[in-house]
Amino acid sequence: MENEDQPRLRSVVSYVKRGGRMTVGQQRAWDELWPDLGRTVGELPVGKLDFAAWFGREAPVLIEIGSGMGETTSQLAAAAPELNYVAVEVYDPGLGQLMLRAEKLGVENLRLLHGDAVILLTEHVEPGSLHGVRLFFPDPWPKKKHHKRRIVSPSFAALVASRLAPGGTFHLATDWDNYAEQMLEVCSAEPALKNQYDGWAPRPEWRPVTKFEQRADVEGRVSHDLIFEKRS
């Protein structure tokens, strides 16, 4: 039976599972670094994940959904050592590359989860426990017939809101105008969230420019940021 703490899992996944061929370095990261830094969502024990025990300390937990090749994630984690930073991704080489980037930067406050972020949030994250959730440049599924696969939906916004602590933030960014409008509409309609700005948020100087964002700029697409806050 559904209740407020167990939102319904979506029936349409928002990502394509991609294995991909890994470089020698990425494979080394999986072999040597993954046992300490990573876990697979589908193999987690039943119940809520004890982030404090995993990180070895009590600290605010921030989850980034879709870390890609880790270029941005590694820098963001390095810049916020006060956070327990968790990256969730389905792309094996991307996680391998993120581990290499984090190793190079000497990042110690980063952990990785391989698998579906919706299952993670639903089954393994305590309600009201997160400092923040970040969703930067998710798959836009640009064709109209595929819009139903976009991760940002009313049920997803409700799920994220339920996991945020009061005052916690849900930060989204996309370079696709119609997806940005969808994000704004969906999150604005979620009663537990309030927009920190009147519409779009200013682009934060601390968010590194990714290759995807650079390409979007070349192709004439404007990136939009949205920052919503969990109501007290």
N, C-alpha and C positions, 0 to 999 in steps of 0.2 A: 504494500500500500504506500502511495506517495505521501510525503509530508514536506514541510518547509525545508528541512535539512537534507532531503533527498530528491532534488529535482530530477525530472525524467531525462534519461540519456537520449541524445539525439539519435534518430534512426538513419540519418544520412551523414557520413563522415565528411569533414571539411578539407581533407588532405588526401594526397596520393602517396601511398607507401612506396618509398624509393630506397632501394638498397644502395646501388651505385658502387663503382669501383673505387677502392680507397688507395691512397698513396702509401708508400712505405712508412712515412712519418705518421700518417693517420692510423695505420694499423698498429704501429708501435704504441701510440697513445691508447688505443683500445686494450692492447695487451698489458701495458705497464701502469696506466693511470686510471682506467675505467674501474677496476676493482675497488679503489678508494673513493673515486669521485662520482661514480654513476650507479644508477639502478634502472631496472626495466619496470615500467608501470604495471604490465601484465603479470609480473612475478612478485609484486609487493605482497606482504602478508595482509590478510583481511583486517580492515580497521584503519584508523588514522595514523599517518606517518609521523613519527617523532622527529621533527626537524632538529630540535635542540640536541638530541642524542647523536644524530647523524653529523651535525656540524661540530659537536663537542662544545657547544656554548649556547646560551640563551641570547637571542638577538632578533630583531624584527625580520620577518620572512617576506621576501618579494619574489614573485614568480613571473618569469618572462616566457611567454608562449610563442614558440617558433623562433629559435635562435639562429636558424640558417647556418651559415658558415662561421658564425661566432665572432665576426669582426667587431660588431657593435657590442655584443654581450660581454666579451672579455674586457673591453674598455670600461663599460658601465660598472661591472663588478669590481674592477680594480679601483674605480673612482669612489666607491661606496663601501669601504671595508667594515663599516658599522652594520651592514646588512648581511643576513644569510640569504644569498642570491641563488635562486634555483632556475635553471634553464630547462625547458621542456621542448623536445624536438623529435621528429620521426626519421630524419635523414641521417643515416649512419656516418657517411663521410663528414657531414657537417658537425656532428658531435666530436668526431675525431679531430677535426680542425680546431674546434673550440677548445678542446683540451690542450692542443699544442700552443694556441695563442695564450691561454691562461698560464701555462707553464712558463712561457717566455716572459710574461709580465709579472710572474711571481704571485699570482692571485691565489689566495688561500680561502676565500669566503664564497666559493662557487661550488655547487653540486649540480649534477646533470641527471635528467630523467628521460628515458627513451620510451615514447609511446603517446597515447591519446591524452591530451590535457583535460578533456571533459571527464574522462573516467578518473583521472587523478583528482580533480577538484571534487567530484561527486563522492568518490568512495574513500579518499585518503587524506583529505584536508578538513580540518576542524572548522565548523562554521564560526565566523567572526574572528578568525585568527590571523589573517594576512595583512601585512603593512601595505602591500600593493600588488597589482597585476598589470603587466605590460604586454601589449599586443601590437607589435610594430610590423607593418607591411605584410599582413597575412595574405595568403593566396586570394587574389581578387575574383577568381572565377568570372572573367569578364563577359562571357556569353550569357544572355538573359536566361536561357534554359538551365544554366548551371548556378544561378544565383542562390538557389535553395541549398547549395553546398557551402555557402559562406558561413564561417564560424560565428559571426556576430548575428544573433537572432534574439528575440525576446527571452527565450528559455536560457540562452547562454548568458545574457546580461543579468538575469535573475540569479543564475548560479554564481557568477562572479560576485555580485553584490552580497549574496548570502555568506560568502567566504571572507569578505573584507571585514576588518575591524572598523568600528566607528571612526570616521576621519581617514580611513584608508583610501587609496586612489586606484582608479582604473584608467590607464593611459593608453590610448589607441592612436595609431598613425597609419595613413594610407595615401597613395598617390593616384587613386582612382576616384574621380569626382562622385560618381553615383554610389560607390561603396562608402565614401565619406558621408554622404547625405544619409545613407542607410544607417550607418553607425550613430550619427547624431540623432536620428529619429528614434531608433531602438533604445538607446541609452537614456534619452530624455524622457521616454515613456516608462522607464523602470522607476517605480515609486521610491525605492531605497537608494537611488543615486541622484545626485544633483551636479549640474555642470559648474565647474569652477569659473567658467568664463561665459560671456554672452555669445555662444556659438563656438567658433574655432578658438583653440588655445594658440598663443604665440609659439612659434617653433622654439623649443628649448635649446639654448646654446650648448647644453651638456650632452645632447643626443648626437653622437657622431653621424656624419653623412655616410650612408652605405652606398655600395656600388649600384644597388637597385634604385636608390633615390637619385644618384647622379644620372643614371640612364633615363629616369623619368623626366628629369629636368631637361636633358637633351631632346627628349621626345615631346616636350611641351606640356607635361603633366605637372600639376602643382601638388605638393604634399600638404596634407592637412593633419593637424594634431587635435586630439580631444582629450581632456582630462576631467573625469567625473570623480566625485567624492562620495563615500558612504555616509549617508545621513546618520546623525547621532540618535 
